[in-house]
Amino acid sequence: MKIPMLRRRPVRPKATRWLPAIAMAAGLVLAGCAGTGGPDEQSASGLGDIPTDTNATVRVLMENVPDTDIVKNLVGQFNQKYPGIKVQIETMTFDQMRDRLVSSFQAAEPAYDLIVVDNPWMDDFADAGFLAPLGDRIASTTDYRPDDFFPSLTAITDVDGTTYGVPFYNYALGYIYNKPDLAASGQQVPTDLDALIATSQRLKTPDRAGIAMQPQRGYKIFEEWANWLFAAGGSIYDQDGKPTLNTEQAARALNAYIDTYRTAAPPNSLAWGFDEAFRSVSSGKAASMIGYNWNLPALNDPAGASGERAGQFALAPIPGGKSALGLWSWAIPANSAASDAAWAFVSWVTSPDVDAQRVADGGAVIRQSSLTDQKVLADGYGADYYKTVGEILKNAEPLSQGKGGEEMIQAVGTELNDAAAGNKSVADALRDAQAAAERIQQ
């Protein structure tokens, strides 16, 4: 049964160093007691295939999003294979998660045995020794097919040659547009940066913006502008992992972004993030947006926010073909009290057959095989949609690499917003963004 969805990235918190952890606000109740492992749990330690008679409690922390609800609905099926493993899932909003995780990592008695990790945190958590390596488990799990995961996703789960995570769901971006509006404008789906600018401007009418943009200070503008940077032939990092934010291509991309914002975006939308842009498109007040690939089903849902416009929207790769990428990954804390049972659940829920079921139920794509699975094509959102998602994931790149990812994203996004607001020149904003990224990476 498909879960009605409007999946979204929450507002990002103000950048802070995550060490030391801030204590979680009072009132949150943990999902269960300490994880326990019986004899089978202990004897299976380090193996990929976990005995089905393992007894343990796995306490899980996940973000409060519909992809988590889909996983919750699969727990009963998991227990048909592992009746002795109790899976207790606690959810919370994004802005609470990182500090809560670090508190658990550093505790004498950890709160969680299995977690999900946002990609800007992966290197920091791995470098601090908070995560258990998973390479041996993956390699020794029967019929797991790790090469089936999109390489753009597994590149995020590997840190300095060691695998610390398994993909949970992607949040790669694509170009989303209203098909009747595009046809009426006489334009084609834009395939390069110049076409994106021109199409956005020509889609604008007295009653409708051409493109709903997300220039909100911090995470949102950086995430959105990165797609313009890629379309201009630029990059966030060079081959050695050094920031490349103050380049000719970056200047072209930021000038194009600001020009399009001033000529084609809704007025007074400088503080807009995802929610405002989505509402503008779904209500017919804007004809297009750069949004997460899984926004399309929500826009086309007859019972959703688009009303009579449901079914009018389509998804295309980012003009230029390269998208900004985000990923949540499953990870096992190094201090997990039930690591074998945690791996039993992770390897089961991300196995090829179960993953296809999860995607058919509305989950975001992580495996290449799920895009051609007959159940997915019959019960999901259509072959055209999944083909486009595959194209997006084959050529996508994350916003951050290395340590300090969250801080870097916030710092660069602050500079970009200052340029969009007219508080700084493009040259000064990019100079300061580069300097901030280099300082944080040291």
Disulfide bonds with the S-S distance in Angstrom:
none
